[in-house]
Amino acid sequence: MPYRHLKNVATLEYDPAKCTGCRLCVEVCPHAVFVMDGKKARLVDKDLCMECGACLRNCPFGAIAVEPGVGCAYAILMSRLKGRKITCGD
């Protein structure tokens, strides 16, 4: 199961009214934040989002908003790149 970094901090927002069921968010999300539920995507667990932005970049209908590079995943990556103590739940 993917790693939950921190609860209630992900910037991910999803508007199912704009979803057309293209499945791209399901296919590109590395943490399975989205699943198909009938003909639309469904947000499974916002806390699994690492804010990489793959879903945002691949949603052609504007159903997804997220601020890549501002969340916990960014903090973990930068900590590792700079050789510092990881400060975001790893």
N, CA, C and O atoms as a CHARMM CRD file, in Angstrom:
* protein
*
  360
    1    1 MET  N      0.84600  -1.18900   0.00000 PROA 1      0.00000
    2    1 MET  CA     0.00000   0.00000   0.00000 PROA 1      0.00000
    3    1 MET  C      0.88300   1.24100   0.00000 PROA 1      0.00000
    4    1 MET  O      1.88800   1.28400   0.71000 PROA 1      0.00000
    5    2 PRO  N      0.52700   2.23500  -0.77500 PROA 2      0.00000
    6    2 PRO  CA     1.31600   3.47600  -0.81800 PROA 2      0.00000
    7    2 PRO  C      1.38200   4.16000   0.53800 PROA 2      0.00000
    8    2 PRO  O      0.54300   3.94100   1.41200 PROA 2      0.00000
    9    3 TYR  N      2.36300   4.96100   0.68100 PROA 3      0.00000
   10    3 TYR  CA     2.66400   5.63900   1.93800 PROA 3      0.00000
   11    3 TYR  C      1.85400   6.91500   2.10900 PROA 3      0.00000
   12    3 TYR  O      1.80500   7.75000   1.20600 PROA 3      0.00000
   13    4 ARG  N      1.22400   7.06300   3.25500 PROA 4      0.00000
   14    4 ARG  CA     0.55000   8.32100   3.60100 PROA 4      0.00000
   15    4 ARG  C      1.56900   9.18800   4.32000 PROA 4      0.00000
   16    4 ARG  O      2.14000   8.77900   5.33100 PROA 4      0.00000
   17    5 HSD  N      1.79200  10.36900   3.80400 PROA 5      0.00000
   18    5 HSD  CA     2.79800  11.24600   4.38800 PROA 5      0.00000
   19    5 HSD  C      2.24100  11.96600   5.61200 PROA 5      0.00000
   20    5 HSD  O      2.71100  11.73400   6.72500 PROA 5      0.00000
   21    6 LEU  N      1.28900  12.80200   5.43500 PROA 6      0.00000
   22    6 LEU  CA     0.63000  13.52600   6.52400 PROA 6      0.00000
   23    6 LEU  C     -0.85500  13.60900   6.21000 PROA 6      0.00000
   24    6 LEU  O     -1.23600  13.62600   5.03900 PROA 6      0.00000
   25    7 LYS  N     -1.68100  13.65800   7.21400 PROA 7      0.00000
   26    7 LYS  CA    -3.12900  13.74900   6.98900 PROA 7      0.00000
   27    7 LYS  C     -3.55900  15.18700   6.72300 PROA 7      0.00000
   28    7 LYS  O     -3.06500  16.13200   7.33800 PROA 7      0.00000
   29    8 ASN  N     -4.48500  15.31900   5.79600 PROA 8      0.00000
   30    8 ASN  CA    -5.16100  16.59100   5.50300 PROA 8      0.00000
   31    8 ASN  C     -4.23600  17.74100   5.10200 PROA 8      0.00000
   32    8 ASN  O     -4.50200  18.89300   5.44300 PROA 8      0.00000
   33    9 VAL  N     -3.15200  17.43900   4.38200 PROA 9      0.00000
   34    9 VAL  CA    -2.27600  18.51100   3.91800 PROA 9      0.00000
   35    9 VAL  C     -2.16100  18.57300   2.39100 PROA 9      0.00000
   36    9 VAL  O     -1.67600  19.56800   1.85300 PROA 9      0.00000
   37   10 ALA  N     -2.59200  17.54200   1.69800 PROA 10     0.00000
   38   10 ALA  CA    -2.47600  17.51700   0.23200 PROA 10     0.00000
   39   10 ALA  C     -3.33600  18.61700  -0.38300 PROA 10     0.00000
   40   10 ALA  O     -4.44900  18.87800   0.07200 PROA 10     0.00000
   41   11 THR  N     -2.81600  19.24100  -1.39900 PROA 11     0.00000
   42   11 THR  CA    -3.52800  20.32300  -2.08500 PROA 11     0.00000
   43   11 THR  C     -4.46600  19.79700  -3.16600 PROA 11     0.00000
   44   11 THR  O     -5.12900  20.58600  -3.83900 PROA 11     0.00000
   45   12 LEU  N     -4.53400  18.49800  -3.34000 PROA 12     0.00000
   46   12 LEU  CA    -5.33500  17.88000  -4.38800 PROA 12     0.00000
   47   12 LEU  C     -6.81800  18.20700  -4.23300 PROA 12     0.00000
   48   12 LEU  O     -7.39600  18.07100  -3.15500 PROA 12     0.00000
   49   13 GLU  N     -7.41700  18.64300  -5.34700 PROA 13     0.00000
   50   13 GLU  CA    -8.86400  18.87300  -5.41600 PROA 13     0.00000
   51   13 GLU  C     -9.37700  18.18300  -6.67200 PROA 13     0.00000
   52   13 GLU  O     -8.71100  18.18900  -7.70700 PROA 13     0.00000
   53   14 TYR  N    -10.55300  17.59200  -6.58000 PROA 14     0.00000
   54   14 TYR  CA   -11.13500  16.86200  -7.69900 PROA 14     0.00000
   55   14 TYR  C    -12.59900  17.25200  -7.85400 PROA 14     0.00000
   56   14 TYR  O    -13.35600  17.25000  -6.88400 PROA 14     0.00000
   57   15 ASP  N    -12.99100  17.58400  -9.07600 PROA 15     0.00000
   58   15 ASP  CA   -14.37200  17.95500  -9.37800 PROA 15     0.00000
   59   15 ASP  C    -14.97200  16.87500 -10.27500 PROA 15     0.00000
   60   15 ASP  O    -14.76300  16.89700 -11.48800 PROA 15     0.00000
   61   16 PRO  N    -15.71600  15.93000  -9.69400 PROA 16     0.00000
   62   16 PRO  CA   -16.26500  14.83600 -10.49800 PROA 16     0.00000
   63   16 PRO  C    -17.24700  15.30800 -11.57400 PROA 16     0.00000
   64   16 PRO  O    -17.48200  14.58800 -12.54400 PROA 16     0.00000
   65   17 ALA  N    -17.81700  16.49300 -11.42000 PROA 17     0.00000
   66   17 ALA  CA   -18.73300  17.01700 -12.43400 PROA 17     0.00000
   67   17 ALA  C    -18.01300  17.29200 -13.75600 PROA 17     0.00000
   68   17 ALA  O    -18.63800  17.26700 -14.81600 PROA 17     0.00000
   69   18 LYS  N    -16.71100  17.55200 -13.70300 PROA 18     0.00000
   70   18 LYS  CA   -15.92700  17.81900 -14.91400 PROA 18     0.00000
   71   18 LYS  C    -15.30800  16.55200 -15.50700 PROA 18     0.00000
   72   18 LYS  O    -14.77400  16.58300 -16.61600 PROA 18     0.00000
   73   19 CYS  N    -15.37800  15.45700 -14.78300 PROA 19     0.00000
   74   19 CYS  CA   -14.76900  14.19900 -15.23100 PROA 19     0.00000
   75   19 CYS  C    -15.58600  13.59200 -16.35900 PROA 19     0.00000
   76   19 CYS  O    -16.81200  13.51200 -16.28100 PROA 19     0.00000
   77   20 THR  N    -14.88700  13.16000 -17.41600 PROA 20     0.00000
   78   20 THR  CA   -15.55000  12.50600 -18.54700 PROA 20     0.00000
   79   20 THR  C    -15.22500  11.01500 -18.61700 PROA 20     0.00000
   80   20 THR  O    -15.67600  10.31800 -19.52600 PROA 20     0.00000
   81   21 GLY  N    -14.44900  10.53700 -17.66400 PROA 21     0.00000
   82   21 GLY  CA   -14.13100   9.11700 -17.62200 PROA 21     0.00000
   83   21 GLY  C    -13.01500   8.68600 -18.54100 PROA 21     0.00000
   84   21 GLY  O    -12.99800   7.53500 -18.97900 PROA 21     0.00000
   85   22 CYS  N    -12.08500   9.56300 -18.84900 PROA 22     0.00000
   86   22 CYS  CA   -10.99000   9.22400 -19.77500 PROA 22     0.00000
   87   22 CYS  C     -9.96800   8.25900 -19.16200 PROA 22     0.00000
   88   22 CYS  O     -9.19900   7.63600 -19.89400 PROA 22     0.00000
   89   23 ARG  N     -9.95000   8.12900 -17.84900 PROA 23     0.00000
   90   23 ARG  CA    -9.08300   7.19500 -17.11300 PROA 23     0.00000
   91   23 ARG  C     -7.62100   7.63600 -16.99100 PROA 23     0.00000
   92   23 ARG  O     -6.82600   6.92400 -16.37700 PROA 23     0.00000
   93   24 LEU  N     -7.24900   8.76800 -17.54600 PROA 24     0.00000
   94   24 LEU  CA    -5.83900   9.15500 -17.51400 PROA 24     0.00000
   95   24 LEU  C     -5.32100   9.34800 -16.09100 PROA 24     0.00000
   96   24 LEU  O     -4.18200   8.98000 -15.80300 PROA 24     0.00000
   97   25 CYS  N     -6.12000   9.90800 -15.20300 PROA 25     0.00000
   98   25 CYS  CA    -5.67200  10.10100 -13.82500 PROA 25     0.00000
   99   25 CYS  C     -5.40100   8.75900 -13.15800 PROA 25     0.00000
  100   25 CYS  O     -4.43700   8.62000 -12.40400 PROA 25     0.00000
  101   26 VAL  N     -6.24300   7.77700 -13.43200 PROA 26     0.00000
  102   26 VAL  CA    -6.07500   6.43800 -12.87200 PROA 26     0.00000
  103   26 VAL  C     -4.78000   5.81400 -13.38200 PROA 26     0.00000
  104   26 VAL  O     -4.05400   5.16600 -12.63000 PROA 26     0.00000
  105   27 GLU  N     -4.50200   6.01600 -14.65400 PROA 27     0.00000
  106   27 GLU  CA    -3.32900   5.40700 -15.27400 PROA 27     0.00000
  107   27 GLU  C     -2.01600   6.03600 -14.82800 PROA 27     0.00000
  108   27 GLU  O     -1.01400   5.33100 -14.70900 PROA 27     0.00000
  109   28 VAL  N     -1.99200   7.33900 -14.57900 PROA 28     0.00000
  110   28 VAL  CA    -0.71900   8.00700 -14.29900 PROA 28     0.00000
  111   28 VAL  C     -0.39900   8.17900 -12.81200 PROA 28     0.00000
  112   28 VAL  O      0.75100   8.44500 -12.46400 PROA 28     0.00000
  113   29 CYS  N     -1.36900   8.03500 -11.94900 PROA 29     0.00000
  114   29 CYS  CA    -1.11200   8.27300 -10.52300 PROA 29     0.00000
  115   29 CYS  C     -0.26200   7.15600  -9.92000 PROA 29     0.00000
  116   29 CYS  O     -0.67400   5.99600  -9.94600 PROA 29     0.00000
  117   30 PRO  N      0.91500   7.47900  -9.37800 PROA 30     0.00000
  118   30 PRO  CA     1.78200   6.44900  -8.81900 PROA 30     0.00000
  119   30 PRO  C      1.28900   5.88000  -7.48900 PROA 30     0.00000
  120   30 PRO  O      1.79100   4.84900  -7.04000 PROA 30     0.00000
  121   31 HSD  N      0.32800   6.52600  -6.86100 PROA 31     0.00000
  122   31 HSD  CA    -0.17200   6.05600  -5.56100 PROA 31     0.00000
  123   31 HSD  C     -1.62800   5.61700  -5.59000 PROA 31     0.00000
  124   31 HSD  O     -2.23900   5.45200  -4.53500 PROA 31     0.00000
  125   32 ALA  N     -2.19100   5.42700  -6.76700 PROA 32     0.00000
  126   32 ALA  CA    -3.56800   4.94200  -6.92000 PROA 32     0.00000
  127   32 ALA  C     -4.56300   5.78300  -6.13000 PROA 32     0.00000
  128   32 ALA  O     -5.43300   5.25200  -5.44000 PROA 32     0.00000
  129   33 VAL  N     -4.42500   7.08900  -6.23900 PROA 33     0.00000
  130   33 VAL  CA    -5.33100   8.01200  -5.56200 PROA 33     0.00000
  131   33 VAL  C     -6.71400   7.97100  -6.21800 PROA 33     0.00000
  132   33 VAL  O     -7.72400   8.22800  -5.56200 PROA 33     0.00000
  133   34 PHE  N     -6.75500   7.64900  -7.50700 PROA 34     0.00000
  134   34 PHE  CA    -8.00700   7.58600  -8.25300 PROA 34     0.00000
  135   34 PHE  C     -8.29100   6.15800  -8.70300 PROA 34     0.00000
  136   34 PHE  O     -7.36800   5.39900  -8.99900 PROA 34     0.00000
  137   35 VAL  N     -9.56700   5.79700  -8.75400 PROA 35     0.00000
  138   35 VAL  CA   -10.02900   4.54400  -9.34700 PROA 35     0.00000
  139   35 VAL  C    -11.23000   4.87900 -10.21900 PROA 35     0.00000
  140   35 VAL  O    -11.86600   5.92000 -10.05100 PROA 35     0.00000
  141   36 MET  N    -11.52500   3.99600 -11.13800 PROA 36     0.00000
  142   36 MET  CA   -12.73500   4.18200 -11.92900 PROA 36     0.00000
  143   36 MET  C    -13.91400   3.62700 -11.14800 PROA 36     0.00000
  144   36 MET  O    -13.84700   2.54400 -10.56700 PROA 36     0.00000
  145   37 ASP  N    -14.98500   4.38700 -11.14900 PROA 37     0.00000
  146   37 ASP  CA   -16.22000   3.99100 -10.48100 PROA 37     0.00000
  147   37 ASP  C    -17.33100   4.21000 -11.50700 PROA 37     0.00000
  148   37 ASP  O    -17.89000   5.30100 -11.61400 PROA 37     0.00000
  149   38 GLY  N    -17.63400   3.17100 -12.24600 PROA 38     0.00000
  150   38 GLY  CA   -18.56200   3.32600 -13.36300 PROA 38     0.00000
  151   38 GLY  C    -17.87300   4.07100 -14.49000 PROA 38     0.00000
  152   38 GLY  O    -16.82200   3.65100 -14.97300 PROA 38     0.00000
  153   39 LYS  N    -18.46600   5.17200 -14.90500 PROA 39     0.00000
  154   39 LYS  CA   -17.92400   5.93900 -16.03400 PROA 39     0.00000
  155   39 LYS  C    -17.14000   7.16300 -15.60400 PROA 39     0.00000
  156   39 LYS  O    -16.77900   7.98800 -16.44300 PROA 39     0.00000
  157   40 LYS  N    -16.86700   7.30000 -14.31300 PROA 40     0.00000
  158   40 LYS  CA   -16.10600   8.45900 -13.81100 PROA 40     0.00000
  159   40 LYS  C    -15.01900   7.99000 -12.85000 PROA 40     0.00000
  160   40 LYS  O    -15.10000   6.91400 -12.25800 PROA 40     0.00000
  161   41 ALA  N    -14.01500   8.82200 -12.72000 PROA 41     0.00000
  162   41 ALA  CA   -12.98400   8.54900 -11.72700 PROA 41     0.00000
  163   41 ALA  C    -13.53000   8.91400 -10.34800 PROA 41     0.00000
  164   41 ALA  O    -14.40200   9.77200 -10.20600 PROA 41     0.00000
  165   42 ARG  N    -12.99200   8.24100  -9.35000 PROA 42     0.00000
  166   42 ARG  CA   -13.35900   8.54100  -7.96900 PROA 42     0.00000
  167   42 ARG  C    -12.06300   8.72400  -7.17500 PROA 42     0.00000
  168   42 ARG  O    -11.11800   7.94900  -7.31800 PROA 42     0.00000
  169   43 LEU  N    -12.04000   9.74400  -6.35300 PROA 43     0.00000
  170   43 LEU  CA   -10.90000  10.00500  -5.47500 PROA 43     0.00000
  171   43 LEU  C    -10.98600   9.02800  -4.30600 PROA 43     0.00000
  172   43 LEU  O    -11.94100   9.06300  -3.53000 PROA 43     0.00000
  173   44 VAL  N     -9.98700   8.15700  -4.18200 PROA 44     0.00000
  174   44 VAL  CA   -10.00500   7.11100  -3.16600 PROA 44     0.00000
  175   44 VAL  C     -9.55300   7.64000  -1.82000 PROA 44     0.00000
  176   44 VAL  O    -10.24600   7.47400  -0.81600 PROA 44     0.00000
  177   45 ASP  N     -8.39300   8.27500  -1.79600 PROA 45     0.00000
  178   45 ASP  CA    -7.81600   8.72300  -0.53300 PROA 45     0.00000
  179   45 ASP  C     -6.87800   9.90100  -0.81600 PROA 45     0.00000
  180   45 ASP  O     -5.75500   9.71400  -1.28400 PROA 45     0.00000
  181   46 LYS  N     -7.34300  11.08600  -0.53200 PROA 46     0.00000
  182   46 LYS  CA    -6.56700  12.30400  -0.79300 PROA 46     0.00000
  183   46 LYS  C     -5.22100  12.29000  -0.06200 PROA 46     0.00000
  184   46 LYS  O     -4.24200  12.85700  -0.54800 PROA 46     0.00000
  185   47 ASP  N     -5.17600  11.64700   1.09500 PROA 47     0.00000
  186   47 ASP  CA    -3.93500  11.60800   1.87500 PROA 47     0.00000
  187   47 ASP  C     -2.84100  10.75500   1.23500 PROA 47     0.00000
  188   47 ASP  O     -1.69000  10.81600   1.66600 PROA 47     0.00000
  189   48 LEU  N     -3.17300   9.96800   0.22600 PROA 48     0.00000
  190   48 LEU  CA    -2.15700   9.20500  -0.49800 PROA 48     0.00000
  191   48 LEU  C     -1.42800  10.05600  -1.53100 PROA 48     0.00000
  192   48 LEU  O     -0.37300   9.66300  -2.02900 PROA 48     0.00000
  193   49 CYS  N     -1.98400  11.21500  -1.85000 PROA 49     0.00000
  194   49 CYS  CA    -1.41300  12.07500  -2.89100 PROA 49     0.00000
  195   49 CYS  C     -0.03500  12.58900  -2.48500 PROA 49     0.00000
  196   49 CYS  O      0.14700  13.12500  -1.39200 PROA 49     0.00000
  197   50 MET  N      0.93400  12.41500  -3.38900 PROA 50     0.00000
  198   50 MET  CA     2.28400  12.92800  -3.14500 PROA 50     0.00000
  199   50 MET  C      2.53000  14.22900  -3.89600 PROA 50     0.00000
  200   50 MET  O      3.64900  14.74300  -3.91700 PROA 50     0.00000
  201   51 GLU  N      1.47800  14.75700  -4.51200 PROA 51     0.00000
  202   51 GLU  CA     1.50800  16.04000  -5.19800 PROA 51     0.00000
  203   51 GLU  C      2.55200  16.10900  -6.30500 PROA 51     0.00000
  204   51 GLU  O      3.24000  17.11700  -6.46700 PROA 51     0.00000
  205   52 CYS  N      2.65900  15.02400  -7.06100 PROA 52     0.00000
  206   52 CYS  CA     3.60800  15.01000  -8.17100 PROA 52     0.00000
  207   52 CYS  C      3.08000  15.78900  -9.37800 PROA 52     0.00000
  208   52 CYS  O      3.85900  16.27100 -10.20100 PROA 52     0.00000
  209   53 GLY  N      1.76200  15.90900  -9.47700 PROA 53     0.00000
  210   53 GLY  CA     1.15900  16.66900 -10.56900 PROA 53     0.00000
  211   53 GLY  C      0.85900  15.87900 -11.82300 PROA 53     0.00000
  212   53 GLY  O      0.38500  16.45300 -12.80400 PROA 53     0.00000
  213   54 ALA  N      1.12200  14.56500 -11.82700 PROA 54     0.00000
  214   54 ALA  CA     0.86900  13.76800 -13.02800 PROA 54     0.00000
  215   54 ALA  C     -0.60400  13.78900 -13.41400 PROA 54     0.00000
  216   54 ALA  O     -0.93100  13.89000 -14.59700 PROA 54     0.00000
  217   55 CYS  N     -1.48200  13.69800 -12.44800 PROA 55     0.00000
  218   55 CYS  CA    -2.92000  13.70100 -12.75000 PROA 55     0.00000
  219   55 CYS  C     -3.34500  15.04800 -13.34200 PROA 55     0.00000
  220   55 CYS  O     -4.10200  15.09800 -14.31100 PROA 55     0.00000
  221   56 LEU  N     -2.85800  16.11400 -12.76100 PROA 56     0.00000
  222   56 LEU  CA    -3.18300  17.45800 -13.24600 PROA 56     0.00000
  223   56 LEU  C     -2.73800  17.64700 -14.69700 PROA 56     0.00000
  224   56 LEU  O     -3.50100  18.14100 -15.52700 PROA 56     0.00000
  225   57 ARG  N     -1.51300  17.25400 -14.99200 PROA 57     0.00000
  226   57 ARG  CA    -0.97100  17.43000 -16.33800 PROA 57     0.00000
  227   57 ARG  C     -1.66700  16.55800 -17.37300 PROA 57     0.00000
  228   57 ARG  O     -1.63800  16.86700 -18.56400 PROA 57     0.00000
  229   58 ASN  N     -2.28500  15.48300 -16.93200 PROA 58     0.00000
  230   58 ASN  CA    -2.91700  14.56000 -17.87000 PROA 58     0.00000
  231   58 ASN  C     -4.43100  14.67100 -17.94200 PROA 58     0.00000
  232   58 ASN  O     -5.04400  14.00100 -18.77300 PROA 58     0.00000
  233   59 CYS  N     -5.05100  15.47900 -17.11500 PROA 59     0.00000
  234   59 CYS  CA    -6.50700  15.64400 -17.15500 PROA 59     0.00000
  235   59 CYS  C     -6.86800  16.72800 -18.16500 PROA 59     0.00000
  236   59 CYS  O     -6.66600  17.91300 -17.89900 PROA 59     0.00000
  237   60 PRO  N     -7.40200  16.33400 -19.32500 PROA 60     0.00000
  238   60 PRO  CA    -7.70500  17.32400 -20.35900 PROA 60     0.00000
  239   60 PRO  C     -8.99300  18.11300 -20.09900 PROA 60     0.00000
  240   60 PRO  O     -9.34900  18.98800 -20.88800 PROA 60     0.00000
  241   61 PHE  N     -9.68700  17.81300 -19.01200 PROA 61     0.00000
  242   61 PHE  CA   -10.98200  18.43600 -18.77500 PROA 61     0.00000
  243   61 PHE  C    -11.02300  19.33400 -17.54100 PROA 61     0.00000
  244   61 PHE  O    -12.08400  19.84500 -17.18400 PROA 61     0.00000
  245   62 GLY  N     -9.88700  19.52800 -16.89200 PROA 62     0.00000
  246   62 GLY  CA    -9.81000  20.43000 -15.74900 PROA 62     0.00000
  247   62 GLY  C    -10.52700  19.94200 -14.50900 PROA 62     0.00000
  248   62 GLY  O    -10.96800  20.75200 -13.69300 PROA 62     0.00000
  249   63 ALA  N    -10.65400  18.62900 -14.35100 PROA 63     0.00000
  250   63 ALA  CA   -11.34100  18.07700 -13.18700 PROA 63     0.00000
  251   63 ALA  C    -10.43100  18.00700 -11.95900 PROA 63     0.00000
  252   63 ALA  O    -10.90600  17.77800 -10.84600 PROA 63     0.00000
  253   64 ILE  N     -9.13100  18.20200 -12.15700 PROA 64     0.00000
  254   64 ILE  CA    -8.15800  18.02900 -11.07800 PROA 64     0.00000
  255   64 ILE  C     -7.33400  19.29600 -10.89800 PROA 64     0.00000
  256   64 ILE  O     -6.89700  19.92600 -11.86100 PROA 64     0.00000
  257   65 ALA  N     -7.14000  19.64400  -9.64500 PROA 65     0.00000
  258   65 ALA  CA    -6.24500  20.75100  -9.28500 PROA 65     0.00000
  259   65 ALA  C     -5.31900  20.25800  -8.18100 PROA 65     0.00000
  260   65 ALA  O     -5.75900  19.60900  -7.23200 PROA 65     0.00000
  261   66 VAL  N     -4.04100  20.57100  -8.31400 PROA 66     0.00000
  262   66 VAL  CA    -3.05600  20.23000  -7.29000 PROA 66     0.00000
  263   66 VAL  C     -1.85700  21.15300  -7.48400 PROA 66     0.00000
  264   66 VAL  O     -1.54300  21.53900  -8.61000 PROA 66     0.00000
  265   67 GLU  N     -1.20500  21.49700  -6.41700 PROA 67     0.00000
  266   67 GLU  CA    -0.01400  22.34400  -6.49300 PROA 67     0.00000
  267   67 GLU  C      1.22500  21.46800  -6.37800 PROA 67     0.00000
  268   67 GLU  O      1.69400  21.20400  -5.27100 PROA 67     0.00000
  269   68 PRO  N      1.76400  21.01000  -7.51600 PROA 68     0.00000
  270   68 PRO  CA     2.95600  20.17000  -7.46200 PROA 68     0.00000
  271   68 PRO  C      4.12900  20.91000  -6.82900 PROA 68     0.00000
  272   68 PRO  O      4.33300  22.10200  -7.05700 PROA 68     0.00000
  273   69 GLY  N      4.88100  20.18200  -6.04100 PROA 69     0.00000
  274   69 GLY  CA     6.09700  20.74400  -5.46300 PROA 69     0.00000
  275   69 GLY  C      5.90200  21.54500  -4.19900 PROA 69     0.00000
  276   69 GLY  O      6.82600  22.23700  -3.77000 PROA 69     0.00000
  277   70 VAL  N      4.72800  21.47900  -3.58100 PROA 70     0.00000
  278   70 VAL  CA     4.52600  22.23700  -2.34700 PROA 70     0.00000
  279   70 VAL  C      4.27200  21.34100  -1.14700 PROA 70     0.00000
  280   70 VAL  O      4.25500  21.82100  -0.01400 PROA 70     0.00000
  281   71 GLY  N      4.07700  20.06900  -1.37000 PROA 71     0.00000
  282   71 GLY  CA     3.65500  19.18600  -0.29700 PROA 71     0.00000
  283   71 GLY  C      4.75900  18.34000   0.29100 PROA 71     0.00000
  284   71 GLY  O      5.95000  18.62700   0.17300 PROA 71     0.00000
  285   72 CYS  N      4.30300  17.29100   0.92400 PROA 72     0.00000
  286   72 CYS  CA     5.18400  16.40300   1.65400 PROA 72     0.00000
  287   72 CYS  C      6.18800  15.69400   0.74700 PROA 72     0.00000
  288   72 CYS  O      7.35700  15.55000   1.10600 PROA 72     0.00000
  289   73 ALA  N      5.73700  15.25500  -0.41600 PROA 73     0.00000
  290   73 ALA  CA     6.65000  14.56600  -1.32400 PROA 73     0.00000
  291   73 ALA  C      7.82200  15.46500  -1.69100 PROA 73     0.00000
  292   73 ALA  O      8.96600  15.01200  -1.74200 PROA 73     0.00000
  293   74 TYR  N      7.54100  16.72000  -1.94100 PROA 74     0.00000
  294   74 TYR  CA     8.59100  17.67500  -2.26700 PROA 74     0.00000
  295   74 TYR  C      9.58300  17.80100  -1.10900 PROA 74     0.00000
  296   74 TYR  O     10.79400  17.83100  -1.32400 PROA 74     0.00000
  297   75 ALA  N      9.06600  17.87500   0.10600 PROA 75     0.00000
  298   75 ALA  CA     9.94200  17.98800   1.27600 PROA 75     0.00000
  299   75 ALA  C     10.84700  16.76600   1.41900 PROA 75     0.00000
  300   75 ALA  O     12.02700  16.89400   1.74700 PROA 75     0.00000
  301   76 ILE  N     10.29500  15.59900   1.17500 PROA 76     0.00000
  302   76 ILE  CA    11.08800  14.37200   1.26700 PROA 76     0.00000
  303   76 ILE  C     12.16200  14.34800   0.18200 PROA 76     0.00000
  304   76 ILE  O     13.32400  14.05000   0.46100 PROA 76     0.00000
  305   77 LEU  N     11.77700  14.65800  -1.05000 PROA 77     0.00000
  306   77 LEU  CA    12.75300  14.65200  -2.14300 PROA 77     0.00000
  307   77 LEU  C     13.87000  15.65300  -1.90900 PROA 77     0.00000
  308   77 LEU  O     15.04200  15.33100  -2.10600 PROA 77     0.00000
  309   78 MET  N     13.52300  16.85600  -1.49500 PROA 78     0.00000
  310   78 MET  CA    14.54300  17.87100  -1.26400 PROA 78     0.00000
  311   78 MET  C     15.45300  17.49100  -0.09400 PROA 78     0.00000
  312   78 MET  O     16.65400  17.75900  -0.13200 PROA 78     0.00000
  313   79 SER  N     14.89800  16.87700   0.92900 PROA 79     0.00000
  314   79 SER  CA    15.71300  16.42100   2.05600 PROA 79     0.00000
  315   79 SER  C     16.74000  15.40300   1.59800 PROA 79     0.00000
  316   79 SER  O     17.90600  15.45700   1.99000 PROA 79     0.00000
  317   80 ARG  N     16.29300  14.47600   0.76400 PROA 80     0.00000
  318   80 ARG  CA    17.21400  13.44500   0.26800 PROA 80     0.00000
  319   80 ARG  C     18.26500  14.03300  -0.67500 PROA 80     0.00000
  320   80 ARG  O     19.43900  13.66900  -0.60900 PROA 80     0.00000
  321   81 LEU  N     17.83900  14.93600  -1.54600 PROA 81     0.00000
  322   81 LEU  CA    18.78200  15.54200  -2.48600 PROA 81     0.00000
  323   81 LEU  C     19.84700  16.37500  -1.77700 PROA 81     0.00000
  324   81 LEU  O     20.99900  16.42000  -2.20900 PROA 81     0.00000
  325   82 LYS  N     19.46100  17.02400  -0.70300 PROA 82     0.00000
  326   82 LYS  CA    20.37900  17.89800   0.00800 PROA 82     0.00000
  327   82 LYS  C     21.07900  17.20200   1.17900 PROA 82     0.00000
  328   82 LYS  O     21.84700  17.82300   1.91300 PROA 82     0.00000
  329   83 GLY  N     20.79700  15.88300   1.34600 PROA 83     0.00000
  330   83 GLY  CA    21.45800  15.11200   2.39100 PROA 83     0.00000
  331   83 GLY  C     21.05400  15.53900   3.80000 PROA 83     0.00000
  332   83 GLY  O     21.84600  15.43100   4.73600 PROA 83     0.00000
  333   84 ARG  N     19.85100  16.01200   3.94500 PROA 84     0.00000
  334   84 ARG  CA    19.36700  16.45700   5.25200 PROA 84     0.00000
  335   84 ARG  C     18.40800  15.42600   5.84500 PROA 84     0.00000
  336   84 ARG  O     17.96500  14.50100   5.16500 PROA 84     0.00000
  337   85 LYS  N     18.10500  15.60700   7.11900 PROA 85     0.00000
  338   85 LYS  CA    17.14600  14.73500   7.77700 PROA 85     0.00000
  339   85 LYS  C     15.77600  14.91400   7.10800 PROA 85     0.00000
  340   85 LYS  O     15.34900  16.03600   6.83800 PROA 85     0.00000
  341   86 ILE  N     15.10500  13.80200   6.85000 PROA 86     0.00000
  342   86 ILE  CA    13.78300  13.86100   6.24900 PROA 86     0.00000
  343   86 ILE  C     12.79300  14.32900   7.30200 PROA 86     0.00000
  344   86 ILE  O     12.72300  13.78400   8.40400 PROA 86     0.00000
  345   87 THR  N     12.03400  15.34900   6.93700 PROA 87     0.00000
  346   87 THR  CA    11.19900  16.01600   7.93000 PROA 87     0.00000
  347   87 THR  C      9.70800  15.81200   7.72600 PROA 87     0.00000
  348   87 THR  O      8.90600  16.48900   8.37000 PROA 87     0.00000
  349   88 CYS  N      9.32100  14.91500   6.86400 PROA 88     0.00000
  350   88 CYS  CA     7.89300  14.82600   6.53000 PROA 88     0.00000
  351   88 CYS  C      7.36600  13.40700   6.62400 PROA 88     0.00000
  352   88 CYS  O      6.74400  12.92900   5.67500 PROA 88     0.00000
  353   89 GLY  N      7.58400  12.73500   7.70400 PROA 89     0.00000
  354   89 GLY  CA     6.95900  11.46300   7.96600 PROA 89     0.00000
  355   89 GLY  C      7.57800  10.24500   7.32300 PROA 89     0.00000
  356   89 GLY  O      6.93000   9.19800   7.31900 PROA 89     0.00000
  357   90 ASP  N      8.76900  10.29600   6.78300 PROA 90     0.00000
  358   90 ASP  CA     9.37000   9.12600   6.15500 PROA 90     0.00000
  359   90 ASP  C     10.05000   8.27100   7.19700 PROA 90     0.00000
  360   90 ASP  O     10.62100   7.23100   6.86600 PROA 90     0.00000
